[in-house]
Structures are given as structure tokens and as C-alpha cells.
Amino acid sequence: MPRPKRARAAQVAPTPQEGPALRIAMIASECVPFAKTGGLADVVGSLPKALRALGHDVIVIMPLYGMINRERYTIRPFLAPMGVWMGDTEEWCAVHTTTVDGVPVFFIDSDKYFARPGLYHDADYNDYLDNPRRFGFLTRAGLQLCIDMGFRPDIVHAHDWQTALAAAYLKIWHWNHPVLGGAASVLTIHNIAYQGVYDASHYPYLGLQWGNFTSDKFEDHGRINFLKGGIQYSDMLNTVSPTYANETRTPEGGHGLAMYLNDRGSAYRGILNGVDYTQWNPETDPLIPARYSASNLAGKAICKRELQLRMGLDPNPDIPIVGVVSRLAHQKGLDLLAGAIEGLVQNALVQFAVLGAGDKGLEGYYSLLPLRFPGKIGSFIGYDNQLSHWIEAGSDFFAMPSRYEPCGLNQMYSLRYGTLPIVRATGGLEDTVQQYNEHTGAGTGFKFYEPSVHAVYYTIGWAISTYFDRPHHMQQMIQMAMAQDFSWERSAKEYVQLYREAIARKRGM
């Protein structure tokens, strides 16, 4: 079979950089705009564009899930068939491709593994039982694609447990391969609570050799731990904010992996996620009712009125709205908000606009609140991208009461939209929100430290009192919030430095 030609990216003048351009193969389980369950997809959708703007050659490799609309995204056949060795079994798949903002995206097409309604679980949030095989196959197929298309990466960048095996495959099987032998590996941990822990019966299929099924690598109390092995084998690794990097080094925050992260020393660090301001900017956002800027906030008042009408809230411009866009989960602290929200709407002039899905008990609770408190609470159970933009633009405050938050993106979106965050000071929330100073009016939001209903109640109450009693401080904070810059260029440069250090470690320098 003749070697297929790699899709050519549109030519854009790169930004001058230090050091030679790098070839980067990014393998991930999700990526916007194609498939998303959380911030991982936003990073994989945005970071390659920023790296390309710096002059680097980046490709993205992900599954072709059944729900992805091939016509909408002009996804076309690229290579078929492609054989992938898994343990002692050869699997077959096809590869499709498209280009987004000049970045080639390649899709691993396997009906056996990816033609399903969900990414990781069924409609009842039960994990697919073959997830270790699905994502082991994705990872190995991504490396095989590099071989078949002759893309010789300097870096293979894996994301979370789903593709953490890439580092191990490079060292166990491809250490002297003519295409992959020179590739260094980087692993980004987006949420250490999800580690890919599965029954050891799947281990032979993964082809990692039983000699590596040890307590310092893949073995975890008799089971496989994908992320643990990735931590051991990656040349460099990072997580998505400096504070979360520190938190994951502790017994409480490391979810059983702190000692292994600490063993990696300076090879592990935090790099704050960026924001794609082409998608999240009230001056240009096509999804919101009216555009606005820091110098002209008239459009924000229009967005607030339209949000109130859409969510069934009393259309009163003088009542503050607290927005929520979140997975309804224990991690996100939405049970803490549930314990505070009724008292808040009963004892204060405030409205809530809630968008989210997840825990069935929380879904049931939040879905009934509009009936119990008409005009004061609006909720939408599910996910609606346009509505998430409306909530960011039309709310006065944005609540994120997370028990832990590796980075968080919505608080950074909120800042740009002049919607002041109310957050627990953890992970990236601590790094990106500046605490309000009631004496000077400085700050960009309201932070609390204890993960409790009491703390949520009184911090939201503090924000409400500021809205009514210190409106001049509100305006000062809004201006400061909208001036914050969390663009990807800064973070992308930090990733380039991480890549160069990974290459140096790979070469023993």
C-alpha cells in the first residue's frame, strides 16, 4: 500500500519563537468542537491552535464517536484499513480527517469501540465495561497512525488516563523505532480523581508485558491503573494549574497518587489553562442577545433581561442573578449550593439561573426549584451551548463552589463577560480569581475556603450585599475583571518549555 499523504494545513505566518519548531502529536479522548464532556475537550481544541500560532507543527488524534456529525465538520476518509497490534491481537480500523483553524485532526474509526451514544458511559452513567480496551486501542492506534503517515513527532502529548499509556508504549515498544524512537512524552492530568482503574483481566490485551504490572507502574491493589503507569513512564507531566499541582502532591488531593507525583520532582508542574477568546468574548460572541465591552456595558443589561425571560425569572433589572453552568456532581459542590439556595432566595433579593446535568438526585432537585420558587430560580437540566453563553453574559455573578477544581474555565469566561465569580479558593479558582477587598474595592470576585453550606450561603450573601450596598465597588471590580487576560499564548509558551525539557530528559541531557 503506498504511504498516504498527510493533510496539509493552511499556511499562516507563525509568531517568532526561541528554538527550533517542534512536531507534536496530541492524542486525546475528546476535543471541541467534536466531542466534549469537560475542560479536557476545551484544552485539546485550543492548545494546538496556540502552538501552531507559535510556529509548531501539531496534529490531534481522537476517536470518531458515533455522535460526531461528519458532514457538518467535513470529515473525510484518510486511510483504510489500518492494522493495530494489541497484545497478541491485531485490530483493524479506518482513519478520517478534517482541519480546524489550520490544525489537522485525525479520527480513529472503529465501530467496535466508538460507535456508541456516549463517550465513556451509557445514559445511566454506567462506565462501558470495555473502556480499558477502547482507550488502550485509541492510544496504540494514534501511535500507529504516526508510523503509517510518516509523521515523526518530537513530542507525543497524552491527556488524562484515557491516553496515558502512550508514554509506556513509546518506552516499551517503540524506543528504537525509526519514526517514534525519538519522541519524548508529556502527560497532562486534567483531573487526578479519574485514573482509569480496571480489572487486571484487560492487561494482556494492552500489551504492556507482565513485568511492568508492578506497584510502582500499572498495578493498583491487583487492578490496572492507567494514570499511575503514565506518571511513571512520561518524560514530563503537568496538571492544569499551579495550585492544583501543589494540591495533588498531598495525601488529600492526590487521590492515592501523591507519592508517585512527588517522586517525579521537577518533572511535574502546573500550567494554567487558557481561554479561547475567539469563542468567549462579549464583544464578538454571536450566541448572546447583544454584544458589549468594558467601555460600553449597555449590551449586558439586554443580555440580563433576555436571560430572565428565557429562564422564567422575574424581568427585574435591579435583582442580581447568580449563574451556574456545571456538572451536577459532588466535586463541583452543587450539593453545597443546594443546601444554601433556598435560604438565599427566601431571605435576599436574588435570582438563580442553573444549567447542568449529572447526578440524578441533583438533577431531580434542581429541576423542581423553578416550580417551588417561580420567578426566582430557573433551571435547565442538560447541556445547551448557547444557553451557557447567555448565562455568562446575562448574570451578575457566577457560582463555582467546587470541593476541588483542577483549573476551571467558566470563572475565566465569567471574568471576560464582567460576571463576577463566587468560588471556593481551590486549584485554578484560587489562581485566577482575586479576592474582593471591601475597603478598597479591588478584586475580581468572591472567594471562600471551607467546603460547606454555611460558606456558600454567606459568600453569595456577601456578593449580594456588595451589589446593593457598594455599587461603585461592583463597577470597579467589573472593569478589573474584564481586563484580565488568560489567553492561550502565555500557556502555550509554557507548554513549549515543558516539551523542550521532555526532549532533554529523553536524550539524557
N, C-alpha and C positions, 0 to 999 in steps of 0.2 A: 504493500500500500504506500503510495507517495506521501511524504510528510505534508500535512496541511499547513497552509499559511496562516499565521496569526492575524487576527483582525487588526487593522491599522486604526490608530486613534487620530482624531482631528488634531492638526498642528496648532499649538498655542505657544506663544513666546514664554518660556519659563522665567521665574524670578531668579536672579543671580544667587548662587549658593556657595558654601565652602565645601571643598572636597568633590570627588567625582560623583556623577549621577549613579543612583542605585536602581537595581531591578528588584522589585518586591512582588511576591506572590502572597496575596491575602486570602486565607481560607476561613470561611465563617458559615454559620448555620442560618444567618438572616442578614438582610441588608435592605434599607429603604431605597427605592420605593416598592420593592418586590414583595417582601415578607417581613413582618415586624411583630414582636411581642414586647419589646422593651428598648432600653437605651443602646444595647448592643447593635441593633439594626441601624440606629442613627449614626453611630460611630463608623460602622463599616460603609455606610453610604456617604459619609462626609470626609473622613480622613484621607481616602485615596485621592479625592479631588484636590485637597490641600497639598498633598505630597506631589501630585502631578504639577501643580502650580509652582512648586519649588524646583521642578526640573527632573523629577524622578519618574521611572517607568513602572507603573503599578497595574496589576491585574487583580480582579476579585473572582473567587471561585465559591459557588454556593449551590445548594440543591435547587432543582426545578420542581418545586412543590406543585401539587395539583391545583391549588387555587390561583396560581400566578397566571395572569392573562397574557398569553404570548403575543396576540395581535396588538394589544394596547402598547406593549413595550418593544414591539418589533423584534421579538426574539426569534432567531432563525437557526437552522441546523448548522453545525460546525464540523463535527467529527462523529462518525459511527462506522462500525462498532468500536468500543474501546474496552480492552480487557484489563481487569484489575485483580491482582492476586491478593487474596485474604486468607492467611494461614495456608492450608493446603487446597484451597478452593479458588477457582478463577470465576469472578463475576463479570457480567457484561453490562455495559451501559452505553448511552449516547451523550454527546455534548452539544449544547446550544449556546448561542452568544448574542449579546447586544452591546451597545455602547451608551453610557450615561455621562454627560459632561466630559467627553473625551476619554473616560476610563472604560476599558474593555471588561465586561462582566461575562463569566462563563458559568453555565448551569449544568450540573451533573443530572442527567435524565435517567432515572431508574424507577419504573412503575412499582417494582417490588418494594422499594423503600420510601419513596417520596410522593406517590400519587394518593395522598390522603387529605382529609379535610383540615387536619391540624398539623402544626409544626412538630410538637413534642408529645401531645396528648390528645385524647378524644374530647368530645363535647362535655363530658363529666369530669374533666381534668385528671383522668387516669393516664399515666405515662404509657406510651406504646411499649410493649414488653420487649421489642427488639431494638430499642433505642441505642444500646451499645453497638449493635451491628450496623445500624443505619449510619451513625456518625463516625464509626471507625471506617466504614466504607467510603463515606464522603471524603474523609481526610486522605485516605490512601488514593482515592480517585483523583483528588486535587493534585497530588504529587505526580501521579501517572500522567495527568494532562500536561504538566510542565515538561515531562520527558517527551511525550509524543509530539508536542508542538515546538520543541526545541527552545523553550523559554528557560534560560539558565539564571535562576534567581540568586541574588546576593543574600536576600532575606526571605524566609518563609515566616509570615506573621499569622499566628493562630489566635483564636479568640475563644475564651472560656473552655469548659470541659469538652464541648462538642468536637473541637478540633485540636485539643491539647496533645493528642497522640502524634501530631506532625513532628514535634521535636524528637520524639522517640524513634519514629520511623527513619528520620534523617540519620540518626546516630547508629541505629541497629542494622538497617538495611542499605542505606544509600551513602554511607560515609566516604566511599571512593567512586561514586557514580560520576560519569563524565558530565552529566547535566546538573545533578543535585549535590554532588560531593563537596562543592564549595559553599553551599548555602548555610548560613547561620540561622538560628531560630529565635523568634521572640514570641512570648505568650502574654496576652493581655487578659487579666482576670477582671471581668465586669461585675461579678457577684460571687464571692467565695462560698456562699451558702449552697450554691448549686455546683456539685463536684463530679457528677456522673458516676455514682456508686451503684454497681450492679453485680449480679451473681457471677461467680467465677466460671460458671459453665460457658460463658461467652468468650473467655480468654483465648482458647485455641483459635477461634475464628479471627481474632485480631492479629495473630501472627507476631506476637511480641516476645516469644520464647519464655519458657517457664523459669529460666534462670533470672529473669527480670521481675518475676512475681514475688517480690520481697517487700518487707515492711518499709523500706526507705524509697521504694519506687511505686509499684502498682498495687501491692497488696494492702488491704484495709480491713482488718478483722475478718479475714477469709474471703473478702469480696474484692472486686476490681474498683479502683478509684482513678478515673481518667485524669482529673486535675492534679492529683498528687504526683502521678508519673510525669505529667507535663512540667510541674515545678522542678522536678529532679533533672529532667533532660534539657530544658530550654537554656540557650546560651544567655539570654537576658529575659527578664519578665517584669511586668509592671501591672499596676492597677490604675483606676481612673480618677484618683485624686490623691494629693499628698496626705491628707488627714486619714483617708481610708487605708492607705498603705501603712500608716502607723497603727491604726486600729486592728488591722488584720495580723499584726505581729504579736498581739496579745491573746491570751487563752480565751477571753470572752469573744473577741472579734474574729479570731482566726478559724473558728468552726472546726477545730481539730488539726489544722494545718499550720498553725503559728510557728511551731518549732522548725518545720521544713522551710518556711519563708525566711525565718531568722538565720537558718544555716546558709542561705544564699547570699546573705550580707548585702553588699552594694550592688549586686546583680538584680536586686528587686527595689523598685521605687514607684512613686505615684506621679502620673502625668494627668493633669486635669483635662477632661473632655472639653471640646469646643462647641460652638453653636454655628449652624449653617444659617447665616443671616440672609441668604437668598430665599430661604423658606420662612424665617421667623423675623420679620421686620415690619412694624406697623406702618411704615412709610410706603411700603410696596406690596404688602400682603393682599393678594387678590381674593382671599377667602372671607375677610371680615367686612362688615357693612360699610365702614368708612375708614379711610386712611388718615393717619395723624403722625405728628412728630413732637419732639420735646418743646419746640418753639411754638407749636400750634396744636393744642390738645382738644380742639373742638370735636374732632372725629371720635375721640374716646368717649365723649358724652353720648354720641349717637350709638356707638357700639354697646354702651351700657343699657340704653333704652331698648335696643333690639334684642339684647340678651335677656332682659327681663321679660319681654313679650314672648320670646321663644321658649323660655323655661317656666312660664306661668307664674312669674313673680309680679308683685305689685309694681307698676311702672312709675316709681318714685325716684327722681334723680338724687334725692338727698339721703337715701338709705344706702349704706355701704354694702357691697356684695363681696362675699368670700368665695372664691372659685376653688374647685378641686377637680383635677384630672389625674386619675391614678388607678393602678391595680387595687382592687379591694382586697387587701392582704394584711396579715399580721405585721410583716416587715414595714409596710407603709404607714402603720399606725392608724388605719382607718377605723379600727375598733376603739381607739382612744378618742378620735373625733366623734364617734357615735355616742360615747359616754358624755360628751360635752355639748353637742349641737342642740339638744332640746332645751337645755337651760339657757343657752345663748339666745335662741330666738324668742324665748319666753320673757327674758329679763333685759334684753337690749334691742335697739333698733338695728337689725342686721338681716341680710338675706344670704342664702347659700345656693350656689349652682354647682351640682355634683355630676361628674361624668366618670364612669368606671365600670369594671367588671372583675370577677374573680371568685372570692369565697362566696358560696351560695347563701350562707347565713347573712353576710353583709349585703349581698345583692338584695335579698328579701327585705332587710331593714331599710336600706336607703330607697328602695323602690316605693315604699309605703309613706315615706316622710312627706311628699307633696300632698297626699290625701289628709294627713294628720295636721299639717301646718300649711294650708293653702296660701299662696301669695308670699310665703316666707322661705320655703325651700323648694327648689326644683331639682329633679334628678333624671338622668338618662343612663340606663343600665346597658352597657355595651361599649363600643368604641366608634366614634364619629370624628374624623379628622377635622372637618370644617367646624364642628361644634367645639373642639378643643381650641381652635384659633379664636372663636368667638368668646370663649370663657377667658382666655388670656387677655384679650383686648377689652372686654366689657366689664371685668371685675375690678374692684379696687384693691383687693388683697388676694393672695393665693396661698392656700394652706398645704404644707407638707410635713405632717407630724411623724416622720419616719423614725422607727426604732434604730435602723441603720440605713445609710444611703451611700453606696459607693461613690457616686458622683451626683446624679440627678441632673436633669436638663431643664425641667419645667421651671425651676427657680430662675435659671438664666434667661429662659424665654420671657418670664414674667418681668424681669428687670428691664428688658428692652421695651416691653409694652407698657411700662410705667405702672405695673401692678405689683404692689409691694409684697414680698414673700413673708409668710409666717412659718418658721421652720424650726425643727429640732436641730441643735448645733451638733451635727454628726457628719462624718465623711465630707463629701463635696458641698453639702449645705453649709457646713462651718467655713469652708474655704471660699465660698462665693458670695455669701450674704454678710454685710457689715451691720453690726448691731446698732439699733436706733439709740441715740443719746438724747434723752428727754430734755436736757439742759441746753444743748446747742442746736438740736435739730439735725445733726449729722447722722449718717447711716443710710442703708438701703433696704432694711427690713427688720423683722422682729424675731428674736431667737429665744428658745428655751432649752433647758438641758436635761431635765428629768422626763423620762418617757411615761407620763401619767396623764389621766383625765384632768386632774387639777391643773397641771401645767398648760395643757392645751386650752382649757377654759379661760384661764386668766391671761394667757398671752394673746389670744384672739380678743379678749376683752380690752387688753392694753391697746391693741391696734384700733379697735372701735373708738375708744376714748380719745385717741390721737386724732382720728378722723373728725370727731365733733369738737374737741376742745383745743386742738392745736393745728388748725388747717394750714397755717403758714409753714409748720414743720412738714406736713404732708406734701406740700408743693415743693419744698426744698428736697425732700427725700426722692420724690418722683424724678426731679431733674437729675439728681445724682445717680439714681438707678438707671435711667435711660442713657446715661453717659458711660456706663460700664461696657467694656469691650472683652468679650470672651470668644473672639473669632478663632477659627481653626489654625490660622497661620502660626501663631505662637506655639500651640500644642504640636503642630506638625513638625516644627523645628526641633522640639524636644524628642519626638519620635525618631527623627533622623539621627540625632546624637545617640539615642538608645540603639539604633540599628548599627551605627559605626562601632559602638562598644561591643555589640554582639559579634560582629565580624572579627574584631580584635581578639576577643575571647576564643572564638572558633579557631583562630590561627595561632593561639597560644602567645599572643603578644602582650 
